[in-house]
Amino acid sequence: MEARKGSTKVIAKAQRGGSREAIVDAAERLFLARGFASVSMDELAAAAGVARRTLYNQFASKEEIFREMLLRVSRQLEHAFPPGIETQGDVEDVLRLIARMIVDLHKNREYLGFLRMVVADARQFPWIAKEFAAVMDPQTERLTRYLAHLTALGILDCPNPTLAAHQFMGILNEFSLWPLMIGRERALASEEEMVEEALRMFLQRYCSPRRQLVPGRGSEVPRRSRRPASQS
């Protein structure tokens, strides 16, 4: 009898979890297709294939469902940028790895659709943009801390590591993210070209005057000091 009760509880819990996932899946489809404001809770229940009562047992409002979607995005980011990537080689290797992860994230249809929804609905619902930024900012802060650390070591020369981090991501976003955001079928250059050119531009600007990184070779050589021409 006790075993049967335990089994029943497990099944009920799995069913509740399945309903919750079905609701969030339906919300992603409807919110991305029509916008946050245009979808009602009744429509979400119908799309998820659950009763209205079940929907409200799981989520009290659309805002709660949106926050559950944000948790999914957060998990995607954690998967895309796992802990420890800052130790995966020298500065060129690490920045190349980060750049490739950013470009791969841009190719994720679910992430791209969610970002389109945030942009479209943020004007009417400013809290959407604020809470999305709260999910994204920790990853930017990781890159900022990494650049600040390399600056302290004399490897890079980033007077403003926050600005430098946004510049690095901005180079990639311009050619990898925004063309897809406005409906282009592909980015404006190959993935390899985008990554390598972003890396080259960034290191040429922020490499420490005491060092010179050679993009593509994975090495560092001292910069030659410029000596004034001898006068005869």
N, C-alpha and C positions, 0 to 999 in steps of 0.2 A: 504494500500500500504506500509506504513512504517513498519507494523508488518511483512509483507511478506519479505521485505528487511532484517529485523533483523533476521528472521528465516533462510533466505538463508545464511547470514553471519555465523550463528551458525553452520549450516550444513557443510559449506565449512571449517570452523575451525576444526570441528570434523573429517572431511575427511583428512585434513592435518595432524592432530594429529595421526589418524589411520595409515596413510602412514608412518609417522615417526616411529611409534612403529613397523610396519611391517618390515621396513628396518633394524631396530636394531635387531629384532628377527632373520631375515635372516642372518645378519652379525654374530650373536652369533653362529648360526648353522654352517655356512661356515668357519668362523675363527677357531672355536674349532675343526672342522673336518679336515681342510686342512692347517691351519696356516694363519697368517695375509698376508704374502707376496704372497701367491698363489691365492688369490681371487681378481678378477677385479671388478671394479664398475659396468660393464655391467652384470656380473654374480650376483652381489648383487641386481640389479634392477630386473632381471629375477626371482630370488628366492623370492623376496618380492612381486612380482606381480604388480610392478609399472613401469611406463614409465621412460626411462633414464632421461628425463627432470624433472620429479617429484623427482627422486633421487637427482639430483644436486640442485634442489630448496630447499631441506631439508639439504643436507650435501655437502660441497664443495670437500671433500676428504675422503678417508678411515680413515685418522687420526681423523677426526671429529667424524666419526661413533664410532671409538674405544673409544674416550673420552665420548661419550654418554653411551657406555657400562660401562665405569668406574663409571659414575653417578649411574647406577643401582647397581653396587657393593657397592658403598658408601651408598646407601639407605638400602641395605641388612645389612651392618654393623651397621647402626644406629638402625635398627630394632632388630638386635641380641644383641646389647649393648646399651639399652636405657639409657637416662639420669637418674641419681639418684640411679643406682645400687650400688654405693659405700656406700649408707646409709642403705642397706638392712640387717642390723644385725652386729654382731661382725666380726672380721677379718676372722675367719674360715668360717662363713656363706657366706660372700661376695666372698671370693676366690673360694669357692665351686660353687657358682652361676656363677661366671665368667668362671670357668673351664667347667661347663656344657654347657654354651653358646658357648664356643670355639669348643667343641666336636660336638655340634649340627650344627655349621657352617660348619665343615668338612664334614658333611653328606649331605650338600646341593650340588646337582649335578651341578647346574649352576655355583656356586662358584668354585667348584673343577675343572670343565672344563675350566673356565676362568684362574685359576691359572696355569693349564697345558699349556695353550696357552702362558701365560706370560713367563714361563720358557723356552718354545721351541723357542719363537721369540725374546727374549731379547738380544741374542747375535748379531743378525743381526740388530735389532732396539733397541738400548740401551734406548731410550726415553720411550719405553713401560714399562720397569722395573722401571724407574725413576718415571713415573706418577702413576704407580700402588703403589709404595712405598709411594707416597704423599697421597694416599687414606688410606693406612693401618697405617701409622705412628701415626696419631692422636689418634687411639685407644690404641696403645702401650704407648703413652705419658700419656693417662689417667691412665693406670695402674701404670706407673712410678710415677706420682704425688700422687696416692693413697698410694703406698708403702713408698714414702718419707714422707708423712703426718703421717703415722703410726710410722715411725722411729722417727720423731720429738716428737711424743707423748710417746715414750718409749715402744710401744707395739711390734714393730719389731725392728730388728737391721740390716738394709740394708745399708752398707757403700756406695754401688753403686746401687741406686734404678733402674737405667736403666738396668744394668746387671741382677739384680734380676728379673725384669719384663720379660726380654728375656729368662732367665732360666726357669721361671714358664711356659711360653708359649712353650718353647722348649721341656720340658718334655712331654707335651700333643701332640705336633706336631710329636714327634718321634714315638709315638704309635698309634695316631689317624689319622694324616694327611698323612705322607709319605708312609705308606703301601698302602693307597688308591691311592696316586699319581703314584705309580709304578705298579698299576694294580691289586693289591690284592682285593678280593671281600669284605673283612671285616678287621677291625682293629685287632691288635694283642692281645687284651684283652677286657673284657666287659667294657662298658662305666662307670659303677659304680666303677670298679676296677681301671681304668685309673685315674678317678677323685680323688678318695680317696688316692691312692698311690702318686699322684702328690702333693696333699695337704700335706700329711704326710712328704714327703721328703722336701718340701719347708719350712714348719713350723719348722721342726727339725733343719734346717740350719739357718733360719732367725728369729726365735723367740728371743725376747730380753732376755738377761741373767737374767733380773729381773723378767721375767714371764715364765710360761711354759704352752703352749696350749696343750690340750688333744684332738687330732683329733678324730672326731666321737662323742664327748661328748658335744661340744659347750661350754666349760668352760675354765677358766684360773686358774691356781694355782701357788703360788709362787714356784720358784725353790729352792730346798734345797742347802744350801752352803755346800761344801765339807770341812769337818774339818780334820785336820791331826790326825792320830791315836795317842792316848795317849801313852806315853812311860812309862813303868813300872819301 
